[in-house]
């Protein structure tokens, strides 16, 4: 048996706000999107580097206010990239903690993405 990397499902409430945040601000690429019919909730996959996320408007898929922990390399490069985008709703900082350096960003729906460059072991 082999386990693969988990794909977090994050609850969203606005397709436009989700695309502005995940694609325009965080730099993810839209891989696919699905609706059962035109006016039905969106379910989509976005990806950046080795991180895949599923975004869902479906009521039962996820709980708003979740946190995901994302190990990263070169957090300062990523931090500078985000600040350069001048996104009006987030200006994240980088904090040093016992286990590494952390940059936490909240999406428009209350979910938190905790990017962490772990200390070298």
Long-range contacts (C-beta under 8 A, 24 or more apart in sequence): 5-50, 5-52, 7-45, 7-52, 7-53, 7-54, 8-53, 8-54, 8-66, 8-68, 9-53, 9-54, 9-55, 9-56, 9-61, 9-62, 10-53, 10-54, 10-55, 10-56, 10-62, 10-66, 10-68, 10-107, 10-109, 10-111, 11-56, 11-57, 11-61, 11-62, 11-63, 11-64, 11-66, 11-109, 11-111, 12-42, 12-55, 12-56, 12-57, 12-107, 12-109, 13-57, 13-64, 13-108, 13-109, 14-108, 14-109, 15-42, 15-57, 17-108, 17-109, 18-44, 18-55, 18-107, 18-108, 18-109, 20-108, 21-87, 21-89, 21-107, 21-108, 22-46, 22-53, 22-55, 22-107, 24-85, 24-87, 25-82, 25-85, 25-87, 25-90, 26-82, 26-105, 26-113, 27-81, 28-53, 64-109, 64-110, 64-111, 65-110, 65-111, 65-112, 66-111, 66-112, 67-111, 67-112, 67-113, 67-114, 68-111, 68-112, 68-113, 68-114, 69-114, 69-116, 70-113, 70-114, 70-115, 70-116, 71-116, 71-117, 71-118, 72-115, 72-116, 72-117, 73-117, 74-117, 75-101, 75-103, 75-115, 75-116, 75-117, 78-103, 78-115, 79-103
